Amino acid sequence: MLYDKTSIVILRDQLTQKLKSQAFVPHRVFQGGDTQTLAAYLWPLRPRDRTGDEERLFQVEPGSQVLARCRWQLNRAEHPTIVMWHGMEGSTASAYMVSTAEKAFRDGFNVVRVNFRNCGGTEHLSPTLYHGGLSGDLRVVIDELIARDGLARIFIAGFSLGGNMVLKLAGEYGDNPPPEVKAVCTVSPSINMRASCDLLMRPRNWIYQQDFLRRLRWRIRVKEKLFPDLYDSNGLRRLRSIEQFDDRYIAPMFGFESTDDYYAKASSLPVIRRIRIPTLMIHSQDDPFIPFRPLRDPSIAANPYVLLIAPEHGGHVAFMSAKSGNEDRFWAENRLVEVCEAIGSAA
């Protein structure tokens, strides 16, 4: 179903009322942004990726492939499908990816979890790295699922950096999205990469930045062994920030003039105004390293296709709730699946 200005407003109002009735109430112990974020990351009861899902490679450009893990319902073409992308230095095995997949599959969805280039142990599948604006890779995956698998009801989901990518793709579709794409859902999306980088580099976020840098340094060393003509790890330890890493490796590899040029062109914020697909954005106001301020941009509120849910608390891709009813504590994952179900029923 393609929505006109009247029908999309009706849908957004219905979803708003539904979500208001299930407002986020944070865990009584983990209240602040940092405690939410770290508790969700370390939570011992999170599912592990032991599903044995079907592995599938998508060629996103000549010489580069990405690995997806697919869980199909019987007669897959008759079921809706959620296609998900993770955050920076995450993978299909990230706890929020596995948990959301389990919930979606239980509710009747096919689930396709997709790694960025190099992630999930796939450094050998591409000579390049990945970056936050590679929406073209996402487009290839979606196009193949439509053309080859005959999937007619697709919901695109992204977390953190993956959220930025799916929003960028939705904006790039503009007035002509594939009719098979029914909705977009994001959790903690980094829609302004310059603002996200600046916040991550603040002293208070040292622990987060160092964790990302540790993983990125390791990845460069792996890539150097696989592609010695393309990578040089000399001086790698002297890189003290994500921006320095992007300046040395990402910007030149992908033809950007500078890190500022990269962040500007890779950010989804400039194209969110062009989205014409029902879109959910969940973002806490206390996210410790992906700032909420860019989501106050007037273009977001002005677009009737975009519904922003902004709890005061929730941290980054966390939203650990005071447990309620039969749900687990991961509120944003539950709302993401619920919204896909609601839009699927209306489509």
Secondary structure, 3 states (H helix, E strand, C coil): CCCCHHHHHHHHHHHHHHHHCCCCCECCCCCCHHHHHHHHHHCCCCCCCCCCCEEEEEEEECCEEEEEEEECCCCHHHCCEEEEECCCCCCCCCHHHHHHHHHHHHCCCEEEEECCCECCCEHHHCCCCCCCCCHHHHHHHHHHHHHCCCCCCEEEEEECHHHHHHHHHHHHHCCCCCCCEEEEEEECCCCCHHHHHHHHCCHHHHHHHHHHHHHHHHHHHHHHHHCCCCCCCCCHHHCCCHHHHHHHHHHHHCCCCCHHHHHHHHCCHHHHHHCCCCEEEECCCCCCCCCCHHHHCHHHHHCCCEEEECCCCCCCCCCEECCCCCCCCEHHHHHHHHHHHHHHHHC
